[in-house]
Amino acid sequence: EDRRRGKLTMNSALSDEDARARSLSSMRRRQEKFKRAMHNEPREKVMREVSLPETSTIQELAQRMSERAVDLVKFFMKQGQILKPGDVIDADTAELVATEFGHTVRRVAESDIEEGLFNIADNAEDLVSRPPVVTIMGHVDHGKTSLLDAIRNANVVSGEAGGITQHIGAYQVEKNGHKITFIDTPGHAAFTAMRARGAQATDIAILVVAADDSVMPQTIESISHAKAAGVPIIVAINKIDKHDADPQKVRSELLRHEVFVESMGGEVLDVEVSATKGTNLDNLLEAILLQAEILDLKANPDRTAEGVVIEAQLDKGRGPVATVLVQTGTLMPGDILVAGNEWGRVRALVNDRGVQIKEAPPAMPVEVLGLQGTPQAGDRFAVVNNEARAREITEYRQRLAREKAVAKHAGQRGSLEQMMSQLQTSGLKEFPLVIKGDVQGSIEAINAALDKLGTDEVRARIVHAGAGAITESDVSLAETSGAAIIGFNVRANVQARAAAAAAGIEIRYYSIIYNLVDDVKAALSGLLSPERRETFIGNAQILEIFDITKVGKIAGCRVTEGKVERGAGVRLIRDNVVIHEGTLKTLKRFKDEVSEVPGGQECGMAFQNYEDMRVGDVIECFRVEMVTRTL
């Protein structure tokens, strides 16, 4: 404005440098264009090698070719297609366009983005010994967390609801100068997926079996997981201080599941321990180190880090926090990390004692702060060179996940006609739920447990499931979808509670997965249609038909089997074919109305709104009960 008035100040002169530079550049471009037009000089065409993904927008293709998007739109118009710069075209169309514009083409698959991210080969001379990663497995209440607690010399067990570890934790301990990493997996059958994931990240499985309880269903599951993952087992026979402890019985029962312990001529190490008394814990650690020595575990610490996400949660104060296990390389603050569909620059590394550390070498579990979002437990992570590559990989993965979800939803949805006919034939009833939990692993376990409850008639439909506190948006989602809200080890904030109260939406809180599953099971049972149960009462044969004025036809019958009751249902059967089903209008013995007629006696019967009865027909009498069903 000042410049327009002709007034020049120091500020305007300084702030106007960029504008002046831009205006000079545009003036030069105009002059060059004018000169070319005067001499009819064609602009020099730059031929490029254009990388073409499986799909791209016209705008993206124009940028790859260094052409104007408007020129591409004009090209399509000549071909009889009206397209906009934002429209998506496939690789074949893009190749045709690029070739027409004089460029060479290189086709690339989108999955090539991830090439070289994982499983980079290491030279043998770069490998050094690393600590073993040990998973503690076994049946619920057999003392897994107590055992780990005893090893760590810290009392964390008493605060756990129902005695189950609610999510995987990872810790590192030291014995004779050697480090051992422990992963603690929850022990209930519902956590099968998490336990299987624990086995994939591990070198040795400690199978905890209580000496007073022996082999149980989850013990057998744990054996199967360890064998499927090809992980050697060390048996820890716990609770040997109990008066009814029988370690020999445990060894014998393990034989039936092909676990042959050393004391019975096998190769599996077994140690009798007591977590509460601290008995033989040193022997257990020595057995782990011995097994690790046999396995000869090695990794290259001098390279970019790779590993697995053990657990992830949204912390109120710190944002997304992922507990990761570094499997190879060394993870440091400042590294750019890709974990599943999320990425971020590592802001801080925190060890299992809550202390910030400068680096995490192979086999070390650490909490990573700085991710953009919460990855899934079990996702692999890797360090990449720059933010651009991290964004490219995560955007590709997120798009894949979206496409997969859309395809799944479309497959479930089908056409409206299909959906209506499916509902009519199957009569499927759904119990919508919004589930919020403390950590991603718990959410997955709840999803898996609720999925098992579904039948052809009823199922729990999870509208939304996520880690973190219950918020207002969760309540509004529950309101629009008619869902109940479940909080697992989390609470609703003040605004969410007020919104739920106003909308009349119930929020239920749980800290033990058994209770949650039982309540959902009870709710689903309430959705089940009651079962129609029919009880045979008796048969009567028609001997004669009487046509009575003002009453109509009455069948004179003899009860041949059981008895006949007035309020019961009846069927008229002719030549073993049901002709009519209904109720009795009248049941008479001589001239009196009666409630029932026993076997061998004669009576008169008339049907409600039906008179086509013949001599020789059979009348079957039955009672119908509607029985409430449960899952």
C-alpha distance (Angstrom), angle and dihedral (degrees) to the residues before:
residue distance angle dihedral
E1 . . .
D2 3.82 . .
R3 3.81 89.7 .
R4 3.79 90.4 51.9
R5 3.80 89.3 53.8
G6 3.80 89.8 50.3
K7 3.80 93.3 -114.2
L8 3.81 113.5 135.6
T9 3.80 120.9 -164.0
M10 3.84 131.4 176.6
N11 3.84 90.9 -110.5
S12 3.78 94.7 50.0
A13 3.80 90.9 47.0
L14 3.81 92.9 52.4
S15 3.83 96.9 41.2
D16 3.78 91.2 46.7
E17 3.84 95.9 60.9
D18 3.85 93.5 94.6
A19 3.79 93.2 45.9
R20 3.83 90.7 48.5
A21 3.84 91.1 49.4
R22 3.80 90.1 50.1
S23 3.79 93.5 47.7
L24 3.85 91.4 49.0
S25 3.82 90.5 50.5
S26 3.79 92.5 49.7
M27 3.82 89.9 47.5
R28 3.82 91.3 52.6
R29 3.83 90.1 48.8
R30 3.82 90.0 51.6
Q31 3.83 90.9 49.7
E32 3.83 92.1 49.9
K33 3.82 90.7 48.0
F34 3.83 89.9 49.9
K35 3.84 91.8 49.6
R36 3.83 91.5 49.6
A37 3.78 90.6 48.9
M38 3.82 90.3 50.5
H39 3.83 92.7 50.6
N40 3.85 94.0 34.0
E41 3.80 88.6 -126.3
P42 3.83 112.1 168.4
R43 3.77 114.0 -132.2
E44 3.80 111.3 -103.8
K45 3.82 109.8 -101.5
V46 3.82 116.4 -136.8
M47 3.80 112.9 -148.8
R48 3.79 114.2 -148.8
E49 3.78 139.7 -174.8
V50 3.80 103.1 -118.4
S51 3.82 120.4 -155.1
L52 3.79 109.3 -143.8
P53 3.82 122.0 -160.6
E54 3.82 122.6 -157.7
T55 3.82 90.8 -89.6
S56 3.81 134.2 8.0
T57 3.79 139.5 164.0
I58 3.82 121.2 -107.9
Q59 3.83 88.3 -112.1
E60 3.84 91.8 54.1
L61 3.82 91.4 47.4
A62 3.81 90.6 50.2
Q63 3.82 90.2 52.4
R64 3.83 91.8 49.0
M65 3.82 89.5 51.2
S66 3.85 94.0 40.4
E67 3.80 88.2 -125.3
R68 3.78 129.9 128.9
A69 3.80 115.3 -94.8
V70 3.82 89.0 -136.0
D71 3.83 89.9 61.4
L72 3.81 90.1 53.9
V73 3.81 90.8 48.9
K74 3.85 88.9 51.4
F75 3.83 89.8 50.0
F76 3.81 90.4 54.0
M77 3.81 90.6 47.3
K78 3.82 89.3 56.4
Q79 3.81 87.3 53.1
G80 3.81 89.2 53.4
Q81 3.81 96.3 -104.3
I82 3.79 123.8 122.6
L83 3.81 106.7 -152.2
K84 3.81 135.1 161.2
P85 3.84 126.1 -137.6
G86 3.82 90.1 -107.2
D87 3.83 94.5 54.7
V88 3.81 117.2 113.2
I89 3.80 120.1 -124.5
D90 3.81 129.1 -174.1
A91 3.81 126.1 -114.5
D92 3.84 94.5 -100.4
T93 3.82 92.5 55.7
A94 3.82 91.2 43.9
E95 3.83 90.2 51.3
L96 3.82 91.1 52.1
V97 3.83 91.1 50.4
A98 3.82 94.1 46.2
T99 3.83 91.5 49.0
E100 3.83 90.9 48.8
F101 3.80 89.0 53.3
G102 3.82 89.6 52.7
H103 3.82 99.9 -106.3
T104 3.80 128.0 130.0
V105 3.78 118.1 -122.0
R106 3.80 135.0 -136.5
R107 3.81 115.0 -171.8
V108 3.83 115.5 -145.1
A109 3.79 129.3 -175.9
E110 3.81 114.2 -129.5
S111 3.78 89.2 -128.0
D112 3.84 87.4 66.3
I113 3.82 85.4 76.9
E114 3.81 87.9 76.9
E115 3.80 94.3 47.5
G116 3.79 112.6 127.4
L117 3.80 93.1 12.7
F118 3.81 97.3 112.7
N119 3.81 140.0 22.6
I120 3.80 96.7 28.0
A121 3.81 107.2 178.3
D122 3.82 116.4 -114.0
N123 3.79 127.7 -149.7
A124 3.81 112.6 -111.8
E125 3.84 91.6 -125.4
D126 3.84 90.9 57.9
L127 3.82 93.8 57.5
V128 3.81 119.8 101.3
S129 3.82 131.7 179.7
R130 3.80 115.9 -83.3
P131 3.82 133.8 -168.3
P132 3.83 118.2 -90.3
V133 3.82 118.9 -106.1
V134 3.79 109.2 -135.3
T135 3.81 126.8 -165.4
I136 3.80 118.8 -156.7
M137 3.80 110.1 -144.2
G138 3.78 137.0 170.6
H139 3.79 147.7 100.6
V140 3.81 122.4 -38.3
D141 3.84 113.3 -89.0
H142 3.80 93.1 16.2
G143 3.81 88.9 115.0
K144 3.80 106.7 -101.3
T145 3.81 96.4 144.1
S146 3.81 90.8 39.8
L147 3.80 89.1 54.2
L148 3.79 92.7 49.1
D149 3.80 89.3 44.5
A150 3.79 90.6 52.9
I151 3.81 90.0 50.1
R152 3.82 91.9 49.7
N153 3.82 92.4 43.0
A154 3.81 90.6 -133.7
N155 3.77 128.8 117.0
V156 3.80 108.2 -130.3
V157 3.79 99.4 133.1
S158 3.80 102.1 81.8
G159 3.81 93.7 65.2
E160 3.80 94.5 57.5
A161 3.79 117.7 104.8
G162 3.77 114.4 -120.9
G163 3.78 91.5 -6.2
I164 3.80 93.9 -81.0
T165 3.79 124.1 125.6
Q166 3.78 100.0 -122.3
H167 3.80 95.8 -154.7
I168 3.78 138.9 9.5
G169 3.79 114.6 -83.1
A170 3.80 126.0 -172.6
Y171 3.79 126.1 -152.1
Q172 3.80 138.6 172.3
V173 3.80 125.0 -140.3
E174 3.80 132.4 -180.0
K175 3.82 129.0 -132.3
N176 3.81 123.6 178.9
G177 3.81 90.1 -18.9
H178 3.82 92.6 -51.7
K179 3.79 121.6 112.4
I180 3.82 124.6 -136.3
T181 3.83 123.6 -168.0
F182 3.81 116.8 -147.6
I183 3.81 126.8 -160.4
D184 3.79 113.7 -164.3
T185 3.83 113.3 -151.8
P186 3.82 123.5 -165.8
G187 3.77 114.5 -106.4
H188 3.80 107.1 -140.8
A189 3.82 121.6 104.0
A190 3.81 90.0 -118.3
F191 3.81 89.4 66.4
T192 3.82 93.1 61.3
A193 3.80 92.5 119.5
M194 3.81 92.9 51.4
R195 3.78 92.2 46.2
A196 3.79 91.8 49.6
R197 3.82 88.3 50.9
G198 3.79 89.8 50.6
A199 3.79 89.5 54.5
Q200 3.83 91.2 53.7
A201 3.79 92.1 57.7
T202 3.78 94.8 46.4
D203 3.82 141.8 88.3
I204 3.82 101.0 -164.0
A205 3.81 131.0 24.8
I206 3.81 119.9 -147.8
L207 3.79 107.5 -153.3
V208 3.81 107.9 -155.3
V209 3.82 113.2 -156.7
A210 3.81 122.4 175.8
A211 3.81 111.5 -125.6
D212 3.83 90.4 -142.8
D213 3.83 96.2 47.2
S214 3.83 104.4 33.8
V215 3.83 125.6 -166.9
M216 3.84 114.7 -3.2
P217 3.87 134.4 177.2
Q218 3.82 94.8 -88.2
T219 3.81 89.7 47.3
I220 3.81 89.0 58.5
E221 3.84 90.6 46.2
S222 3.80 90.4 51.1
I223 3.82 90.8 51.5
S224 3.83 89.6 51.3
H225 3.83 92.2 49.6
A226 3.79 93.2 48.9
K227 3.82 92.1 47.9
A228 3.82 92.2 46.2
A229 3.81 89.6 52.5
G230 3.82 91.0 46.2
V231 3.80 91.1 -122.1
P232 3.83 121.1 152.8
I233 3.82 114.7 -119.5
I234 3.80 129.5 -135.3
V235 3.81 112.6 -167.7
A236 3.82 115.9 -139.6
I237 3.82 108.5 -166.3
N238 3.81 100.4 -156.5
K239 3.84 133.7 -166.7
I240 3.83 94.1 36.6
D241 3.82 87.5 151.0
K242 3.85 90.1 69.9
H243 3.83 115.0 104.7
D244 3.83 92.4 -127.8
A245 3.83 94.5 47.0
D246 3.82 113.8 137.7
P247 3.84 110.3 -179.7
Q248 3.82 92.1 171.9
K249 3.81 90.8 59.0
V250 3.83 88.8 53.8
R251 3.82 91.2 52.6
S252 3.81 91.7 48.5
E253 3.82 93.1 49.1
L254 3.81 91.6 48.2
L255 3.83 88.0 57.8
R256 3.82 88.4 65.3
H257 3.82 88.3 60.2
E258 3.82 93.8 47.4
V259 3.80 95.9 -103.8
F260 3.82 104.0 134.5
V261 3.81 111.5 -169.5
E262 3.82 122.8 -152.4
S263 3.81 94.9 -111.7
M264 3.84 88.3 59.5
G265 3.79 96.0 47.7
G266 3.81 98.3 -88.1
E267 3.81 134.5 114.1
V268 3.82 100.7 -116.4
L269 3.81 113.1 107.0
D270 3.81 115.1 -129.4
V271 3.81 128.8 -170.1
E272 3.82 127.8 -172.3
V273 3.81 107.9 -137.5
S274 3.78 142.2 168.1
A275 3.80 114.2 -150.6
T276 3.83 93.4 -168.2
K277 3.83 95.1 48.8
G278 3.83 95.2 34.2
T279 3.83 91.4 -125.8
N280 3.85 118.5 168.2
L281 3.82 95.1 -9.8
D282 3.82 89.2 134.8
N283 3.80 89.4 54.9
L284 3.82 89.8 52.3
L285 3.82 92.3 51.4
E286 3.81 90.3 47.2
A287 3.82 89.8 50.9
I288 3.83 88.8 52.7
L289 3.82 92.1 49.9
L290 3.82 90.4 46.9
Q291 3.81 91.1 51.7
A292 3.83 89.9 46.4
E293 3.81 89.8 52.4
I294 3.82 90.1 53.6
L295 3.84 90.7 48.9
D296 3.85 90.8 49.8
L297 3.81 93.9 -147.9
K298 3.81 115.2 -155.6
A299 3.80 139.3 171.0
N300 3.81 138.7 171.3
P301 3.83 109.7 -112.1
D302 3.84 94.3 -177.4
R303 3.80 99.2 76.3
T304 3.79 141.0 64.3
A305 3.79 112.6 -58.8
E306 3.80 126.9 -103.5
G307 3.78 128.4 177.8
V308 3.77 148.2 119.4
V309 3.82 134.7 -75.4
I310 3.81 107.9 -119.9
E311 3.79 96.3 -177.9
A312 3.79 139.3 -9.6
Q313 3.78 134.1 -167.1
L314 3.77 141.8 165.3
D315 3.80 106.8 -111.9
K316 3.81 115.4 -157.1
G317 3.79 94.6 -137.4
R318 3.80 102.6 29.2
G319 3.81 103.5 34.5
P320 3.83 121.2 -136.5
V321 3.81 109.7 5.7
A322 3.81 121.7 -172.3
T323 3.80 124.0 -168.5
V324 3.80 104.0 -147.3
L325 3.78 135.8 -178.0
V326 3.81 113.1 -141.0
Q327 3.82 106.6 -140.3
T328 3.79 100.4 176.6
G329 3.81 135.4 3.5
T330 3.81 125.4 19.1
L331 3.80 123.4 -75.5
M332 3.82 117.2 -145.4
P333 3.81 137.4 178.2
G334 3.81 109.2 -89.8
D335 3.82 93.6 36.1
I336 3.81 115.5 131.5
L337 3.78 107.4 -125.4
V338 3.81 132.0 -162.7
A339 3.82 113.8 -162.5
G340 3.79 116.6 173.5
N341 3.83 107.7 -57.5
E342 3.82 93.7 -15.6
W343 3.79 135.5 76.4
G344 3.78 137.8 -178.5
R345 3.78 146.4 151.4
V346 3.81 111.0 -93.1
R347 3.80 104.8 -109.6
A348 3.79 96.6 178.5
L349 3.80 141.4 -8.3
V350 3.82 117.4 -142.0
N351 3.82 122.5 -170.0
D352 3.83 126.9 -143.4
R353 3.82 90.7 -86.6
G354 3.81 92.3 57.2
V355 3.82 93.9 -107.0
Q356 3.83 121.0 136.0
I357 3.81 111.6 -121.3
K358 3.82 134.3 -165.0
E359 3.82 97.5 -134.8
A360 3.80 142.3 6.9
P361 3.82 114.2 -144.5
P362 3.85 124.5 -161.8
A363 3.85 116.9 -54.2
M364 3.79 93.0 17.9
P365 3.81 119.3 128.8
V366 3.81 114.3 -143.7
E367 3.77 140.2 166.8
V368 3.81 111.1 -117.7
L369 3.82 120.1 -150.8
G370 3.80 123.3 -168.6
L371 3.80 105.2 55.5
Q372 3.83 117.6 139.2
G373 3.83 92.4 -132.2
T374 3.80 143.2 -0.9
P375 3.83 113.7 -78.1
Q376 3.81 122.9 -150.8
A377 3.80 120.1 -94.4
G378 3.81 105.9 -103.0
D379 3.84 95.6 31.4
R380 3.80 115.4 135.9
F381 3.79 117.4 -123.9
A382 3.80 132.9 -156.6
V383 3.78 137.0 178.3
V384 3.84 115.8 -117.7
N385 3.81 132.0 -164.1
N386 3.79 101.4 -113.9
E387 3.79 145.5 5.4
A388 3.81 92.7 -107.9
R389 3.81 91.8 61.3
A390 3.82 91.4 44.1
R391 3.82 90.5 52.2
E392 3.81 92.2 45.9
I393 3.83 92.7 52.0
T394 3.81 95.8 44.7
E395 3.83 93.1 44.6
Y396 3.81 89.1 51.7
R397 3.82 91.5 48.7
Q398 3.80 93.3 45.5
R399 3.80 90.2 50.1
L400 3.81 90.3 49.6
A401 3.82 90.1 49.6
R402 3.83 90.8 49.2
E403 3.81 92.4 48.1
K404 3.79 90.2 48.1
A405 3.81 91.1 50.1
V406 3.82 91.7 47.1
A407 3.81 91.2 48.2
K408 3.79 90.9 48.2
H409 3.80 91.3 47.1
A410 3.80 91.6 46.9
G411 3.79 90.0 48.5
Q412 3.79 90.6 51.5
R413 3.79 93.0 42.7
G414 3.81 102.6 45.4
S415 3.77 115.6 160.1
L416 3.80 122.3 -25.5
E417 3.81 89.7 -113.8
Q418 3.81 91.6 53.2
M419 3.78 91.2 47.7
M420 3.81 93.1 49.2
S421 3.79 93.2 47.4
Q422 3.79 90.3 46.5
L423 3.80 90.7 51.7
Q424 3.80 90.8 47.4
T425 3.80 93.4 49.1
S426 3.76 100.2 38.1
G427 3.81 99.6 28.4
L428 3.81 88.9 -150.0
K429 3.81 113.1 -172.3
E430 3.78 121.0 -162.3
F431 3.79 132.3 -153.3
P432 3.84 105.4 -153.5
L433 3.82 117.1 -147.5
V434 3.79 137.9 -176.6
I435 3.81 107.7 -154.8
K436 3.80 126.0 -166.7
G437 3.80 121.7 -179.3
D438 3.77 140.2 177.0
V439 3.81 95.7 -112.3
Q440 3.79 138.6 14.9
G441 3.81 93.6 -114.9
S442 3.80 91.7 58.6
I443 3.83 90.7 49.3
E444 3.81 91.3 53.0
A445 3.79 91.8 47.7
I446 3.84 91.6 50.0
N447 3.82 90.5 48.0
A448 3.81 90.6 51.6
A449 3.82 92.8 46.7
L450 3.83 93.3 48.9
D451 3.80 91.7 45.2
K452 3.80 89.0 61.0
L453 3.83 91.1 56.5
G454 3.81 93.4 63.2
T455 3.81 121.7 105.8
D456 3.82 134.7 178.3
E457 3.82 88.2 -84.9
V458 3.80 106.8 38.0
R459 3.78 137.6 20.2
A460 3.78 141.3 165.2
R461 3.81 109.6 -109.5
I462 3.78 112.1 -156.4
V463 3.81 106.0 -147.0
H464 3.79 92.5 -177.6
A465 3.79 135.2 -6.1
G466 3.78 125.6 -176.6
A467 3.78 146.9 143.1
G468 3.80 119.5 -98.0
A469 3.81 141.3 51.1
I470 3.82 122.5 -38.4
T471 3.82 107.8 -95.3
E472 3.80 138.1 -171.0
S473 3.81 90.5 -98.5
D474 3.83 89.2 57.6
V475 3.81 89.2 53.3
S476 3.82 93.3 48.7
L477 3.82 89.6 48.2
A478 3.81 90.0 50.3
E479 3.81 89.9 48.5
T480 3.81 94.8 52.2
S481 3.81 93.7 44.6
G482 3.82 96.3 39.5
A483 3.80 90.8 -121.1
A484 3.79 133.8 153.3
I485 3.82 118.0 -126.7
I486 3.80 122.1 -127.0
G487 3.79 123.0 -168.8
F488 3.82 117.6 -163.7
N489 3.82 110.7 -164.1
V490 3.84 89.0 -26.3
R491 3.81 134.4 93.9
A492 3.80 135.3 -143.9
N493 3.80 117.7 -106.7
V494 3.83 120.4 -121.2
Q495 3.82 94.8 -96.3
A496 3.82 91.7 48.7
R497 3.81 91.7 50.1
A498 3.81 91.3 50.7
A499 3.82 92.2 47.0
A500 3.82 91.4 48.2
A501 3.81 91.8 49.7
A502 3.82 91.0 49.4
A503 3.81 92.5 48.4
G504 3.81 93.7 42.3
I505 3.81 92.8 -121.6
E506 3.78 118.3 152.9
I507 3.80 118.6 -132.4
R508 3.80 114.8 -161.0
Y509 3.79 122.7 -164.1
Y510 3.81 125.5 -153.2
S511 3.77 136.5 176.0
I512 3.81 97.9 178.6
I513 3.78 120.7 60.1
Y514 3.83 93.9 -147.4
N515 3.83 91.2 63.3
L516 3.80 92.5 47.0
V517 3.82 93.0 51.4
D518 3.83 92.2 45.0
D519 3.83 92.0 52.8
V520 3.81 93.4 47.9
K521 3.80 88.8 46.7
A522 3.83 90.0 53.8
A523 3.82 91.0 48.6
L524 3.82 91.5 49.8
S525 3.81 90.1 48.6
G526 3.82 87.4 57.2
L527 3.82 89.1 57.0
L528 3.80 92.5 54.3
S529 3.79 114.1 104.9
P530 3.81 110.3 -116.6
E531 3.79 114.6 -101.6
R532 3.83 117.4 -109.9
R533 3.78 106.1 -131.4
E534 3.81 117.6 -171.5
T535 3.83 123.7 -158.7
F536 3.81 121.2 -164.2
I537 3.86 112.2 -129.4
G538 3.79 106.1 173.3
N539 3.82 152.4 -52.6
A540 3.82 130.7 -114.5
Q541 3.82 128.1 -171.3
I542 3.83 121.9 -141.0
L543 3.83 109.6 -122.2
E544 3.82 99.4 171.6
I545 3.84 140.8 1.3
F546 3.83 119.6 -133.1
D547 3.81 121.3 -163.8
I548 3.82 106.8 -152.6
T549 3.80 122.8 -173.4
K550 3.84 115.2 -112.2
V551 3.83 89.7 5.5
G552 3.79 104.2 59.7
K553 3.79 128.4 -148.0
I554 3.79 119.1 -6.3
A555 3.80 122.8 -172.0
G556 3.76 117.3 -137.7
C557 3.81 104.4 -145.1
R558 3.78 143.9 175.8
V559 3.84 117.9 -141.8
T560 3.83 103.0 -125.1
E561 3.82 99.9 175.7
G562 3.80 134.8 21.2
K563 3.80 112.5 -26.3
V564 3.81 140.6 -66.3
E565 3.84 121.9 -119.1
R566 3.78 125.6 -163.1
G567 3.82 99.6 -137.0
A568 3.81 94.4 45.1
G569 3.81 128.8 101.3
V570 3.83 118.6 -98.8
R571 3.80 136.8 -157.9
L572 3.79 126.7 -160.4
I573 3.82 108.7 -140.7
R574 3.83 122.7 -166.8
D575 3.84 119.7 180.0
N576 3.84 89.4 -13.5
V577 3.82 91.1 -56.3
V578 3.83 121.7 115.7
I579 3.83 106.3 -121.7
H580 3.81 99.1 174.7
E581 3.79 139.6 3.2
G582 3.79 122.6 -162.2
T583 3.81 144.3 97.1
L584 3.81 135.9 -61.6
K585 3.80 119.3 -99.1
T586 3.77 92.6 -166.7
L587 3.82 139.8 5.6
K588 3.81 114.8 -168.4
R589 3.76 135.9 179.1
F590 3.80 104.8 -161.4
K591 3.84 101.4 -41.5
D592 3.81 97.6 -29.8
E593 3.82 126.3 97.1
V594 3.83 107.7 -125.1
S595 3.81 133.7 -173.0
E596 3.83 95.0 -137.2
V597 3.80 142.2 2.5
P598 3.83 119.2 -148.9
G599 3.83 125.8 -136.9
G600 3.82 119.8 -71.6
Q601 3.81 94.4 25.2
E602 3.81 130.0 107.9
C603 3.80 127.1 -122.4
G604 3.78 144.7 161.9
M605 3.81 121.0 -111.3
A606 3.79 134.2 -175.5
F607 3.85 126.1 -173.2
Q608 3.79 124.4 -131.6
N609 3.86 107.4 -106.7
Y610 3.84 95.5 -14.3
E611 3.83 131.2 94.1
D612 3.83 108.4 160.4
M613 3.82 94.8 113.7
R614 3.81 125.7 145.4
V615 3.79 135.8 -166.6
G616 3.82 109.7 -92.5
D617 3.84 94.7 31.1
V618 3.81 116.3 130.6
I619 3.80 122.0 -132.3
E620 3.82 112.5 -151.9
C621 3.79 116.8 -158.8
F622 3.86 120.2 -155.2
R623 3.80 141.3 165.4
V624 3.84 123.3 -135.3
E625 3.83 122.8 -151.0
M626 3.81 125.7 -175.3
V627 3.80 106.0 -142.1
T628 3.81 121.4 -161.5
R629 3.81 111.1 -122.9
T630 3.78 131.7 -149.4
L631 3.78 132.0 -160.4
